[in-house]
Amino acid sequence: MSATASFTVTGPHAAGDVTVSYERVGRGEPLVLLHGIGHHRQAWSPVIDILATEREVIAVDLPGFGASPGLPTGLDYDLPTTNAVLGAFFRELGLDRPHVAGNSLGGLLALELGSAGLVRSVTALSPAGFWTEAERRYAFGLLLTMRGIAQHLPLPLVERLAGNAVGRTALTSTIYARPARRSPEAVVAETLALAGATGFEATLRTGTTVRFTDTVPGTPVTVAWGTRDRVLLRRQGVRAKQTIPHARLVRLPGCGHCPMNDDPALVARVLLDGSR
């Protein structure tokens, strides 16, 4: 069931009230799920029911994405502020060092939370921050192209395209290796989420200088990469393993950048194993 949490966040240069939309289901140790840039918490829908049999699952809309409003004036879309937002969110919900899993931007945020000692374990699916400059420019170019298309397509056309496998492939094949598996309703919703994400540009600007270099000491880490990831190329997984030597590196055969849709059973198993 959808809910919201509101709390005060103090960033490096300012403080403000933040509201976050989330879904909370299941029973067991808490597992927080963080989506990628331009997406929303429904990106995790293919795996939530599986995870909820063994975990209390909290899927979050990051500020400025999905149903969560943007950050107030004075708070930046940078890693220190987002760490503060998520830490305050954990406290508001009474989550004491939950497990956390993230995809893309969410994977980077999960690793940052691990570095700060705020979580019990980290599972990062194709996390950002392990790119070369050329790879970053390539990824950002794809994301900006997707954003531009989403903003310029009229809703009736999006709905018509999403109604068949060819159209869903045209809309989402950048992030999914098996786009036809995504439901028409989900494709329409995530296209609208991408078009309306108020935090998109500011987050992307912050990302131009981001490199993840911490070893995440004291926190179990799993890094998983789809073999058909077209946004963050899978060789970046090797760099992640080199940066975090104790991390478990998992290959996701046949999966794209958002593997939850491509192989829900495999991804759910990786998340459950990573949060044990």
RODO-2510 file (C-alpha; in nm, 4 decimals, decimal comma):
residues 276
     n   res          X          Y          Z
     1     m     0,0000     0,0000     0,0000
     2     s     0,1290     0,3456    -0,0905
     3     a     0,2184     0,5807     0,1958
     4     t     0,4210     0,8967     0,2563
     5     a     0,6712     1,0021     0,5189
     6     s     0,7667     1,3625     0,5930
     7     f     1,0688     1,4735     0,7925
     8     t     1,3284     1,7475     0,8206
     9     v     1,6629     1,6999     0,6494
    10     t     1,9795     1,8968     0,7122
    11     g     2,2090     1,9049     0,4108
    12     p     2,5630     2,0426     0,3804
    13     h     2,4368     2,3971     0,3196
    14     a     2,0680     2,4099     0,4193
    15     a     1,7787     2,2322     0,5880
    16     g     1,4262     2,1638     0,4706
    17     d     1,1197     1,9436     0,4978
    18     v     1,1180     1,6416     0,2661
    19     t     0,8303     1,4094     0,1752
    20     v     0,8934     1,0612     0,0373
    21     s     0,6379     0,8246    -0,1126
    22     y     0,6875     0,4534    -0,0547
    23     e     0,5278     0,1092    -0,0486
    24     r     0,5729    -0,1315     0,2428
    25     v     0,4758    -0,4992     0,2224
    26     g     0,5803    -0,8383     0,3563
    27     r     0,7318    -0,9703     0,6777
    28     g     1,0877    -1,0368     0,7897
    29     e     1,4041    -0,8343     0,8018
    30     p     1,3548    -0,4957     0,6283
    31     l     1,4852    -0,4555     0,2728
    32     v     1,4740    -0,1079     0,1171
    33     l     1,4621    -0,0847    -0,2643
    34     l     1,5983     0,2191    -0,4527
    35     h     1,5251     0,2811    -0,8225
    36     g     1,7361     0,4453    -1,0933
    37     i     1,7265     0,7955    -1,2389
    38     g     1,4010     0,8770    -1,4185
    39     h     1,2323     0,5640    -1,2885
    40     h     0,9985     0,5064    -0,9952
    41     r     0,9468     0,2460    -0,7264
    42     q     0,7242     0,0386    -0,9567
    43     a     1,0438    -0,0669    -1,1352
    44     w     1,0640    -0,3285    -0,8575
    45     s     0,7086    -0,4606    -0,9076
    46     p     0,8194    -0,7823    -1,0841
    47     v     1,0141    -0,8970    -0,7750
    48     i     0,8279    -0,7461    -0,4786
    49     d     0,5844    -1,0337    -0,4252
    50     i     0,8711    -1,2843    -0,4268
    51     l     1,0803    -1,0762    -0,1868
    52     a     0,7849    -1,0138     0,0446
    53     t     0,7638    -1,3850     0,1309
    54     e     1,0921    -1,3506     0,3243
    55     r     1,1474    -0,9765     0,3788
    56     e     0,9607    -0,6663     0,4836
    57     v     1,0017    -0,4752     0,1577
    58     i     1,0066    -0,0940     0,1449
    59     a     1,0151     0,0370    -0,2131
    60     v     1,0946     0,4090    -0,2251
    61     d     1,0282     0,6891    -0,4726
    62     l     1,3396     0,9048    -0,4463
    63     p     1,2803     1,2815    -0,4068
    64     g     1,1881     1,4342    -0,7419
    65     f     1,0917     1,0980    -0,8917
    66     g     0,7718     0,8958    -0,9033
    67     a     0,5173     1,0229    -0,6525
    68     s     0,7750     1,1956    -0,4297
    69     p     0,7917     1,5751    -0,4641
    70     g     1,1234     1,7393    -0,5369
    71     l     1,3657     1,8588    -0,2729
    72     p     1,2948     2,2012    -0,1207
    73     t     1,5024     2,5004    -0,2260
    74     g     1,8469     2,4869    -0,0692
    75     l     1,8814     2,1098    -0,0671
    76     d     2,0880     1,9742    -0,3556
    77     y     2,0456     1,6487    -0,5494
    78     d     2,3911     1,5327    -0,4462
    79     l     2,5159     1,2248    -0,2645
    80     p     2,5582     1,3814     0,0841
    81     t     2,2048     1,5230     0,0759
    82     t     2,0506     1,2016    -0,0557
    83     n     2,2353     1,0060     0,2156
    84     a     2,0858     1,2439     0,4724
    85     v     1,7380     1,2065     0,3193
    86     l     1,7495     0,8268     0,3258
    87     g     1,8994     0,8189     0,6753
    88     a     1,6151     1,0421     0,7994
    89     f     1,3648     0,8239     0,6127
    90     f     1,4990     0,5149     0,7912
    91     r     1,4623     0,6856     1,1291
    92     e     1,1093     0,8048     1,0481
    93     l     1,0023     0,4475     0,9663
    94     g     1,1887     0,2964     1,2605
    95     l     1,4303     0,1049     1,0384
    96     d     1,7513     0,0224     1,2232
    97     r     2,0190    -0,0447     0,9591
    98     p     1,7956    -0,2183     0,7036
    99     h     1,9231    -0,4193     0,4115
   100     v     1,9234    -0,2078     0,0966
   101     a     1,9210    -0,2880    -0,2737
   102     g     1,9401    -0,0434    -0,5602
   103     n     1,9500    -0,0309    -0,9374
   104     s     2,1658     0,2136    -1,1376
   105     l     2,1506     0,5444    -0,9440
   106     g     1,9846     0,3464    -0,6664
   107     g     2,2784     0,1052    -0,6649
   108     l     2,5212     0,3930    -0,6178
   109     l     2,3044     0,5317    -0,3359
   110     a     2,2938     0,1877    -0,1720
   111     l     2,6739     0,1706    -0,1792
   112     e     2,6955     0,5213    -0,0307
   113     l     2,4648     0,4129     0,2515
   114     g     2,6901     0,1121     0,3077
   115     s     2,9954     0,3346     0,3258
   116     a     2,8196     0,5485     0,5868
   117     g     2,7372     0,2432     0,7982
   118     l     2,3622     0,3069     0,7712
   119     v     2,2647    -0,0359     0,6337
   120     r     2,3163    -0,4020     0,7142
   121     s     2,3947    -0,5172     0,3604
   122     v     2,4081    -0,3759     0,0059
   123     t     2,2971    -0,5329    -0,3195
   124     a     2,3701    -0,3099    -0,6191
   125     l     2,2316    -0,3932    -0,9638
   126     s     2,4333    -0,2164    -1,2357
   127     p     2,5321     0,0651    -0,9982
   128     a     2,6407     0,4025    -1,1324
   129     g     2,9824     0,5438    -1,0523
   130     f     3,2219     0,2852    -1,1978
   131     w     3,2423     0,4398    -1,5423
   132     t     3,5185     0,6001    -1,7436
   133     e     3,4463     0,9514    -1,8655
   134     a     3,3630     0,8199    -2,2127
   135     e     3,1255     0,5599    -2,0658
   136     r     2,9588     0,8237    -1,8492
   137     r     2,9009     1,0512    -2,1487
   138     y     2,7567     0,7618    -2,3457
   139     a     2,5193     0,6646    -2,0611
   140     f     2,4075     1,0217    -1,9990
   141     g     2,3449     1,0681    -2,3715
   142     l     2,1141     0,7660    -2,3725
   143     l     1,9307     0,8884    -2,0633
   144     l     1,8819     1,2386    -2,2056
   145     t     1,7524     1,0918    -2,5313
   146     m     1,5033     0,8735    -2,3442
   147     r     1,3922     1,1718    -2,1374
   148     g     1,3437     1,3882    -2,4463
   149     i     1,1371     1,1218    -2,6206
   150     a     0,9206     1,0681    -2,3129
   151     q     0,8538     1,4410    -2,2788
   152     h     0,7565     1,4896    -2,6418
   153     l     0,5329     1,1862    -2,6970
   154     p     0,1615     1,2645    -2,6460
   155     l    -0,0106     1,0314    -2,4017
   156     p    -0,2438     0,8718    -2,6612
   157     l     0,0603     0,7730    -2,8679
   158     v     0,2393     0,6313    -2,5630
   159     e    -0,0684     0,4244    -2,4813
   160     r    -0,0942     0,3020    -2,8404
   161     l     0,2733     0,2049    -2,8524
   162     a     0,2573     0,0319    -2,5152
   163     g    -0,0340    -0,1781    -2,6357
   164     n     0,1843    -0,4096    -2,8450
   165     a     0,5203    -0,5805    -2,8103
   166     v     0,6844    -0,3828    -3,0918
   167     g     0,5824    -0,0519    -2,9355
   168     r     0,6985    -0,1558    -2,5882
   169     t     1,0300    -0,2524    -2,7407
   170     a     1,0606     0,0898    -2,9029
   171     l     0,9884     0,2634    -2,5740
   172     t     1,1913     0,0548    -2,3287
   173     s     1,4531    -0,1612    -2,5045
   174     t     1,7299     0,0691    -2,3794
   175     i     1,6750    -0,0486    -2,0226
   176     y     1,5153    -0,3916    -2,0685
   177     a     1,6575    -0,6886    -2,2564
   178     r     1,3073    -0,8386    -2,2716
   179     p     1,0825    -0,5326    -2,3079
   180     a     0,7827    -0,7288    -2,4353
   181     r     0,7500    -0,8821    -2,0878
   182     r     0,6622    -0,5449    -1,9361
   183     s     0,2882    -0,4833    -1,9163
   184     p     0,1333    -0,2034    -2,1246
   185     e     0,0190    -0,0269    -1,8080
   186     a     0,3678    -0,0390    -1,6571
   187     v     0,5271     0,0994    -1,9737
   188     v     0,2830     0,3905    -1,9859
   189     a     0,3387     0,4654    -1,6158
   190     e     0,7182     0,4607    -1,6359
   191     t     0,7199     0,6717    -1,9531
   192     l     0,5126     0,9323    -1,7688
   193     a     0,7418     0,9016    -1,4654
   194     l     1,0470     0,9681    -1,6815
   195     a     0,8832     1,2670    -1,8487
   196     g     0,7674     1,4190    -1,5200
   197     a     1,0716     1,3559    -1,2992
   198     t     1,1447     1,6975    -1,1475
   199     g     1,4780     1,5814    -1,0069
   200     f     1,6135     1,4436    -1,3339
   201     e     1,8314     1,7288    -1,4626
   202     a     1,9745     1,8248    -1,1236
   203     t     2,0603     1,4622    -1,0468
   204     l     2,2249     1,4161    -1,3850
   205     r     2,4315     1,7342    -1,3382
   206     t     2,5569     1,6066    -1,0037
   207     g     2,6497     1,2767    -1,1652
   208     t     2,9023     1,4344    -1,4018
   209     t     3,1648     1,4340    -1,1254
   210     v     3,0684     1,1125    -0,9456
   211     r     3,3082     0,8209    -0,9114
   212     f     3,2631     0,5568    -0,6439
   213     t     3,5981     0,4827    -0,4786
   214     d     3,5149     0,3523    -0,1292
   215     t     3,5793    -0,0093    -0,0285
   216     v     3,2603    -0,0169     0,1869
   217     p     3,4346    -0,1678     0,4902
   218     g     3,2299    -0,3743     0,7332
   219     t     2,9249    -0,4170     0,5091
   220     p     2,8464    -0,7245     0,2953
   221     v     2,8184    -0,6158    -0,0684
   222     t     2,6773    -0,7912    -0,3739
   223     v     2,7207    -0,6321    -0,7169
   224     a     2,5168    -0,7813    -1,0033
   225     w     2,5342    -0,6884    -1,3715
   226     g     2,3164    -0,7889    -1,6641
   227     t     2,5042    -0,9362    -1,9577
   228     r     2,2873    -0,7260    -2,1947
   229     d     2,3097    -0,3947    -2,0105
   230     r     2,3103    -0,1231    -2,2788
   231     v     2,3354     0,1758    -2,0424
   232     l     2,6178     0,0880    -1,8028
   233     l     2,8303    -0,1665    -1,9843
   234     r     2,9029    -0,4857    -1,7916
   235     r     3,2797    -0,4327    -1,7827
   236     q     3,2047    -0,1724    -1,5169
   237     g     3,1160    -0,4633    -1,2888
   238     v     3,4785    -0,5748    -1,2988
   239     r     3,5823    -0,2258    -1,1874
   240     a     3,3294    -0,2432    -0,9053
   241     k     3,4851    -0,5710    -0,7879
   242     q     3,8330    -0,4171    -0,8072
   243     t     3,7158    -0,1181    -0,6027
   244     i     3,5317    -0,3322    -0,3455
   245     p     3,7437    -0,6494    -0,3251
   246     h     3,5194    -0,8274    -0,0731
   247     a     3,2088    -0,7754    -0,2889
   248     r     3,0370    -1,0735    -0,4483
   249     l     3,0134    -1,0111    -0,8244
   250     v     2,7161    -1,1843    -0,9891
   251     r     2,6443    -1,2206    -1,3593
   252     l     2,2794    -1,1875    -1,4706
   253     p     2,2562    -1,3765    -1,8025
   254     g     2,0242    -1,2238    -2,0611
   255     c     1,9340    -0,9249    -1,8434
   256     g     1,9450    -0,5570    -1,9304
   257     h     2,0055    -0,2448    -1,7243
   258     c     1,6884    -0,2935    -1,5164
   259     p     1,7042    -0,6719    -1,4691
   260     m     1,4034    -0,6990    -1,2377
   261     n     1,1745    -0,7196    -1,5408
   262     d     1,3971    -0,9489    -1,7457
   263     d     1,4409    -1,2307    -1,4925
   264     p     1,2408    -1,1678    -1,1732
   265     a     1,3183    -1,5052    -1,0158
   266     l     1,6954    -1,4667    -1,0613
   267     v     1,7009    -1,1079    -0,9384
   268     a     1,4862    -1,1920    -0,6360
   269     r     1,7228    -1,4744    -0,5476
   270     v     2,0248    -1,2449    -0,5755
   271     l     1,8564    -0,9875    -0,3487
   272     l     1,7531    -1,2466    -0,0914
   273     d     2,0997    -1,4040    -0,0892
   274     g     2,2635    -1,0627    -0,0641
   275     s     2,0487    -0,9689     0,2360
   276     r     2,1141    -1,2800     0,4418
***
